[in-house]
Amino acid sequence: MQPNNPLHGKTLEAILTELVAHYGWPELGWRIRINCFNDDPSIKSSLKFLRKTEWARKKVEELYLSTKFQAAK
């Protein structure tokens, strides 16, 4: 168990869905410059890429955490 991990219990799909709802695809593609966010974006294609690409997944998780902590202030 990871009770101190703020991502514990969150799926990558849930994180990505929340980010898209908060920022929209254009803003998300500007903040994290990866093609799957800028070129015909979808949750399904983005998840496929993020699951195989560690550095991109880390960037998504970092943006999610910074967005959550900013909203909590």
C-alpha positions as CSV (number, residue, x, y, z in Angstrom):
1,M,0.0,0.0,0.0
2,Q,1.1,3.6,-0.7
3,P,-1.0,5.8,1.5
4,N,1.3,8.8,1.1
5,N,1.4,8.5,-2.7
6,P,-1.0,11.1,-4.1
7,L,-1.4,9.1,-7.2
8,H,-2.4,5.9,-5.3
9,G,-5.7,4.5,-6.6
10,K,-5.7,6.8,-9.7
11,T,-5.5,5.1,-13.1
12,L,-3.6,6.7,-15.9
13,E,-6.9,7.0,-17.8
14,A,-8.6,8.8,-14.9
15,I,-5.6,11.2,-14.6
16,L,-5.6,11.9,-18.4
17,T,-9.4,12.4,-18.5
18,E,-9.2,14.9,-15.6
19,L,-6.4,16.8,-17.3
20,V,-8.3,17.0,-20.6
21,A,-11.4,18.2,-18.8
22,H,-9.4,20.8,-17.0
23,Y,-7.1,22.1,-19.8
24,G,-8.5,20.7,-23.1
25,W,-6.4,19.1,-25.8
26,P,-4.8,22.3,-27.2
27,E,-3.6,23.5,-23.8
28,L,-2.5,20.0,-22.8
29,G,-0.5,19.7,-26.0
30,W,1.1,23.0,-25.4
31,R,2.1,22.1,-21.8
32,I,3.3,18.6,-22.7
33,R,4.6,18.6,-26.2
34,I,3.9,15.1,-27.5
35,N,2.2,14.3,-30.8
36,C,-0.6,12.3,-29.3
37,F,-1.9,15.4,-27.6
38,N,-1.6,17.6,-30.7
39,D,-2.3,15.4,-33.7
40,D,-5.9,14.1,-33.7
41,P,-5.9,13.5,-30.0
42,S,-8.0,10.9,-28.2
43,I,-7.9,9.3,-24.8
44,K,-7.3,5.8,-26.3
45,S,-4.4,6.8,-28.5
46,S,-2.8,8.9,-25.8
47,L,-3.1,6.0,-23.2
48,K,-1.4,3.6,-25.7
49,F,1.5,6.0,-26.1
50,L,1.8,6.9,-22.4
51,R,1.8,3.3,-21.3
52,K,4.8,2.5,-23.4
53,T,6.7,5.8,-22.8
54,E,7.9,6.3,-19.3
55,W,9.1,10.0,-19.7
56,A,5.8,11.1,-21.1
57,R,3.8,9.4,-18.4
58,K,6.0,11.1,-15.8
59,K,5.3,14.5,-17.3
60,V,1.5,13.8,-17.3
61,E,1.7,12.6,-13.6
62,E,3.7,15.7,-12.7
63,L,1.3,18.1,-14.4
64,Y,-1.7,16.3,-12.7
65,L,-0.1,16.7,-9.3
66,S,0.8,20.3,-9.8
67,T,-2.7,21.1,-11.1
68,K,-4.3,19.3,-8.1
69,F,-2.1,21.1,-5.6
70,Q,-2.7,24.5,-7.2
71,A,-6.4,23.9,-7.1
72,A,-6.2,23.0,-3.4
73,K,-4.6,26.3,-2.5
